[in-house]
Amino acid sequence: MPIAGLNLVPFISVENMMDLVLETGIDAFLVELAQYIEEDFRRWEHFDKTPRVASHSAEGVIELMPTSDGRLYGFKYVNGHPKNTRSGRQTVTAFGVLADVETGYPLLLSEMTILTALRTAAMSAVAARYLAPKNARTMALIGTGAQSEFQARAFRALLGIESLRLFDVDEPAMRRCRSNLADLGLSITLCTSPEEAVEGVEIITTATADKQNATILTDNMIGAGVHINAVGGDCPGKTELHRDILLRSSIFVEYPPQTRVEGEIQQLDPDHPVVELWRVICGKEAGRDRSDQITLFDSVGFAVEDFSALRYVNEKLKGSRHYTALDLLADPDEPRDLYGMLLRRQAWLRQASLA
Ligand SMILES: NC(=O)c1ccc[n+]([C@@H]2O[C@H](COP(=O)([O-])OP(=O)(O)OC[C@H]3O[C@@H](n4cnc5c(N)ncnc54)[C@H](O)[C@@H]3O)[C@@H](O)[C@H]2O)c1
């Protein structure tokens, strides 16, 4: 990275991130990011893994998501506050750091609100490539908030989805989603109920936000052979699917110790069988093996995916101008003279005030 001075750390603002994504192309960014995620899932066993550290309140959750592959370390700060949109705020915001394990020095500080939407969508599409019916072309998208267009684009770019059926309790949100996705050649139908949205589709994505055990999908709505990409149930007491659907599905998860607490499977016994997605990607376990099988990706979002996203962005920054250098790390001339640096600053300030 062309950055001088040990005090300086590349910082990717929201504006920088948008420019980086647009310069790459949204579809190309999703496809490349999916490759990084898949690469890291293939070396799953190399990662330090821990369920994210969550601080819950009545209105939402604030989480820290760390992981390391021994060479790089990454963490993300992320919140989830479903009521935030009423006060003009995002439900989910995030930022994160990638660091060099050898020195402990940060390599990158980045906005991750946009990056999280992209990585969640890329992750969903990676899972669907292993789990959805072959040549699926139709998807229902229930919950058309901030994540929705990213999901739609990832499924179009990575799976070839051609037809979308949208439902949201908020009609303007649905119309906005359709308008944002215009010009992509997708056939888009606005529906008046979740039942209507799932009619005849091969994939169902749920990305609603509500801090409760909601029932967005009931058992009678799920036909044989469907793949469910359940994104919105990602906290204790915050789920989207009726328990009966889970009992009929083959369930695939990111990291069981986290998903059993946060995912749809919090509704099941703690020993209910689930398959870790990395094992499917590595060919150690089957994904979809019957055309009438109901597959469920119980997505909650795991630290390795954010690590992959930061690792990808770090590579993309090489030769790029889409960052600013942030004076983040103290860098005294003599490393142990930290206090002396403070004194020199004090002397400089005094002199400046006299001048
Ligand atoms: N699994 C992951 O990795 C991951 C990553 C990011 C976000 N999420 C979760 O995805 C969900 C969506 O996030 P977002 O940023 O798009 O939120 P958002 O608040 O922007 O949008 C949520 C949408 O859901 C709609 N909705 C709420 N209840 C509904 C219902 N019963 N039926 C239909 N629509 C309903 C709302 O009207 C809104 O348009 C959140 O719950 C968030 O926590 C998960």
Ligand as a Chemical Component Dictionary entry (heavy atoms), coordinates in Angstrom:
data_LIG
# 
_chem_comp.id                   LIG 
_chem_comp.type                 NON-POLYMER 
_chem_comp.pdbx_formal_charge   0 
_chem_comp.three_letter_code    LIG 
# 
loop_
_chem_comp_atom.comp_id 
_chem_comp_atom.atom_id 
_chem_comp_atom.alt_atom_id 
_chem_comp_atom.type_symbol 
_chem_comp_atom.charge 
_chem_comp_atom.model_Cartn_x 
_chem_comp_atom.model_Cartn_y 
_chem_comp_atom.model_Cartn_z 
_chem_comp_atom.pdbx_ordinal 
LIG N1  N1  N 0  -27.704 -12.924 8.409  1  
LIG C1  C1  C 0  -26.906 -11.909 8.200  2  
LIG O1  O1  O 0  -25.717 -12.072 7.923  3  
LIG C2  C2  C 0  -27.482 -10.520 8.230  4  
LIG C3  C3  C 0  -26.721 -9.446  7.744  5  
LIG C4  C4  C 0  -27.322 -8.188  7.714  6  
LIG C5  C5  C 0  -28.613 -8.012  8.195  7  
LIG N2  N2  N 1  -29.292 -9.086  8.701  8  
LIG C6  C6  C 0  -30.673 -8.947  9.184  9  
LIG O2  O2  O 0  -31.503 -8.827  8.032  10 
LIG C7  C7  C 0  -32.677 -8.115  8.378  11 
LIG C8  C8  C 0  -32.933 -7.035  7.345  12 
LIG O3  O3  O 0  -31.938 -6.034  7.469  13 
LIG P1  P1  P 0  -32.121 -4.628  6.724  14 
LIG O4  O4  O 0  -30.858 -3.881  6.949  15 
LIG O5  O5  O -1 -32.607 -4.857  5.345  16 
LIG O6  O6  O 0  -33.323 -4.025  7.613  17 
LIG P2  P2  P 0  -34.332 -2.865  7.195  18 
LIG O7  O7  O 0  -34.921 -2.375  8.477  19 
LIG O8  O8  O 0  -33.690 -1.903  6.291  20 
LIG O9  O9  O 0  -35.470 -3.635  6.353  21 
LIG C9  C9  C 0  -36.317 -4.598  6.915  22 
LIG C10 C10 C 0  -37.600 -4.632  6.130  23 
LIG O10 O10 O 0  -38.409 -5.681  6.671  24 
LIG C11 C11 C 0  -39.750 -5.250  6.574  25 
LIG N3  N3  N 0  -40.576 -6.058  7.475  26 
LIG C12 C12 C 0  -40.627 -6.043  8.831  27 
LIG N4  N4  N 0  -41.507 -6.954  9.275  28 
LIG C13 C13 C 0  -42.016 -7.568  8.177  29 
LIG C14 C14 C 0  -42.956 -8.608  7.970  30 
LIG N5  N5  N 0  -43.575 -9.191  9.008  31 
LIG N6  N6  N 0  -43.237 -8.999  6.712  32 
LIG C15 C15 C 0  -42.626 -8.404  5.650  33 
LIG N7  N7  N 0  -41.730 -7.407  5.777  34 
LIG C16 C16 C 0  -41.417 -6.997  7.029  35 
LIG C17 C17 C 0  -39.697 -3.771  6.945  36 
LIG O11 O11 O 0  -40.848 -3.069  6.499  37 
LIG C18 C18 C 0  -38.419 -3.344  6.213  38 
LIG O12 O12 O 0  -38.683 -2.832  4.914  39 
LIG C19 C19 C 0  -32.455 -7.578  9.774  40 
LIG O13 O13 O 0  -33.182 -8.378  10.679 41 
LIG C20 C20 C 0  -30.963 -7.716  9.993  42 
LIG O14 O14 O 0  -30.652 -7.884  11.361 43 
LIG C21 C21 C 0  -28.757 -10.332 8.724  44 
# 
loop_
_chem_comp_bond.comp_id 
_chem_comp_bond.atom_id_1 
_chem_comp_bond.atom_id_2 
_chem_comp_bond.value_order 
_chem_comp_bond.pdbx_ordinal 
LIG N1  C1  SING 1  
LIG C1  O1  DOUB 2  
LIG C1  C2  SING 3  
LIG C2  C3  SING 4  
LIG C2  C21 DOUB 5  
LIG C3  C4  DOUB 6  
LIG C4  C5  SING 7  
LIG C5  N2  DOUB 8  
LIG N2  C6  SING 9  
LIG N2  C21 SING 10 
LIG C6  O2  SING 11 
LIG C6  C20 SING 12 
LIG O2  C7  SING 13 
LIG C7  C8  SING 14 
LIG C7  C19 SING 15 
LIG C8  O3  SING 16 
LIG O3  P1  SING 17 
LIG P1  O4  DOUB 18 
LIG P1  O5  SING 19 
LIG P1  O6  SING 20 
LIG O6  P2  SING 21 
LIG P2  O7  DOUB 22 
LIG P2  O8  SING 23 
LIG P2  O9  SING 24 
LIG O9  C9  SING 25 
LIG C9  C10 SING 26 
LIG C10 O10 SING 27 
LIG C10 C18 SING 28 
LIG O10 C11 SING 29 
LIG C11 N3  SING 30 
LIG C11 C17 SING 31 
LIG N3  C12 SING 32 
LIG N3  C16 SING 33 
LIG C12 N4  DOUB 34 
LIG N4  C13 SING 35 
LIG C13 C14 SING 36 
LIG C13 C16 DOUB 37 
LIG C14 N5  SING 38 
LIG C14 N6  DOUB 39 
LIG N6  C15 SING 40 
LIG C15 N7  DOUB 41 
LIG N7  C16 SING 42 
LIG C17 O11 SING 43 
LIG C17 C18 SING 44 
LIG C18 O12 SING 45 
LIG C19 O13 SING 46 
LIG C19 C20 SING 47 
LIG C20 O14 SING 48 
# 
